[in-house]
Amino acid sequence: MYDASPEYPFIIARIGKGAASSSVELVAEEDVIIIGLSDIELERNKEAVCSDPETLSGMVWHLAAHPDYRRRGVASASWLIAHRFAEKATSCD
């Protein structure tokens, strides 16, 4: 685990790599309270996660913000960081 981005220091990332896919789990915290999360899986092999046989794809399994912290950019920041990880993962293949 590590800080995902200096511009969003409240988001912590965990990157996992399997044989067929990679995962990005982001957790947003404020004062030890979990205020948001996202869970994204990226294909390493075609059709491992999604059904498109022509291209590598990915799936957003979860994207959430705690109700008391909505409208503060938590989910937007989580999405932007996850998208950056996906771009880096696909550009290296």
Residue pairs with C-beta under 8 A, 6 or more apart in sequence:
1 12
1 13
1 14
2 12
2 13
3 9
3 11
3 12
3 13
4 11
4 12
4 13
4 26
4 81
4 85
5 11
5 77
5 81
5 84
8 28
8 77
8 80
8 81
10 28
10 29
10 30
10 35
10 74
10 77
11 26
11 27
11 28
11 29
11 36
11 77
11 78
11 81
12 26
12 27
12 28
12 29
13 24
13 25
13 26
13 81
13 85
14 24
14 25
14 26
14 27
15 22
15 23
15 24
15 85
16 22
16 23
16 25
17 23
17 44
18 44
19 44
19 45
20 43
20 44
20 45
20 48
20 49
21 41
21 42
21 43
21 44
21 45
21 48
21 49
22 41
22 42
22 44
22 89
23 39
23 40
23 41
23 42
24 38
24 39
24 40
24 41
24 42
24 82
24 85
24 86
25 37
25 38
25 39
25 40
26 36
26 37
26 38
26 39
26 78
26 81
26 82
27 34
27 36
27 37
28 34
28 35
28 36
28 37
28 65
28 69
28 74
28 77
28 78
29 35
30 69
33 66
34 66
35 65
35 66
35 68
35 69
35 74
36 64
36 65
36 66
36 69
36 74
36 75
36 78
37 62
37 63
37 64
37 78
38 60
38 62
38 63
38 64
38 75
38 78
38 79
38 82
39 60
39 61
39 62
39 63
40 58
40 59
40 60
40 61
40 82
40 85
40 86
41 49
41 58
41 59
41 61
42 49
42 56
42 58
42 85
42 86
42 89
42 90
43 49
43 50
43 56
43 57
43 58
44 56
44 93
46 52
46 53
46 54
46 55
46 56
46 57
47 53
49 57
49 58
49 59
50 57
50 58
50 59
56 90
56 93
58 86
60 82
63 75
63 78
63 79
64 75
65 72
65 74
65 75
65 78
66 74
